[in-house]
């Protein structure tokens, strides 16, 4: 359930917010629970290695 605690959203704004929430929920449920999480490029050790410019 979604509850609006501030503001006065239009029906279109509520529909857009609900579409985003439903899309995120569908994407999260589509990933198998045993699948490894994608690696974050910021934590890749090769990024901090010295590179010639």
QUICOR-V877346 format. One record per residue. N is the residue number from 1. PHI is phi as a letter, one per 20 degrees, with the letter a starting at -180 (999 if undefined). OMEGA is omega as a letter, one per 40 degrees, with the letter a starting at -180 (999 if undefined). NEAR is the number of other C-alpha atoms within 10 Angstrom. Layout:
n,phi,omega,near
N,PHI,OMEGA,NEAR
N,PHI,OMEGA,NEAR
This chain:
n,phi,omega,near
1,999,i,3
2,d,a,8
3,c,i,5
4,e,a,8
5,d,i,6
6,b,i,6
7,n,a,6
8,c,a,9
9,f,i,11
10,f,i,9
11,g,i,9
12,f,i,9
13,f,i,11
14,f,i,14
15,f,i,12
16,f,i,12
17,f,i,14
18,f,i,14
19,f,i,12
20,f,a,12
21,f,a,13
22,f,i,12
23,f,i,12
24,f,i,12
25,f,i,11
26,f,i,11
27,f,a,10
28,f,a,11
29,e,a,10
30,f,a,9
31,e,i,11
32,g,a,8
33,f,a,9
34,e,a,6
35,f,i,7
36,f,i,8
37,f,i,8
38,f,a,6
39,f,i,8
40,e,a,7
41,f,a,9
42,f,a,9
43,e,a,9
44,f,a,10
45,f,a,8
46,f,i,10
47,f,a,10
48,e,i,9
49,f,a,8
50,f,i,7
51,c,i,7
52,e,i,4
53,e,999,3
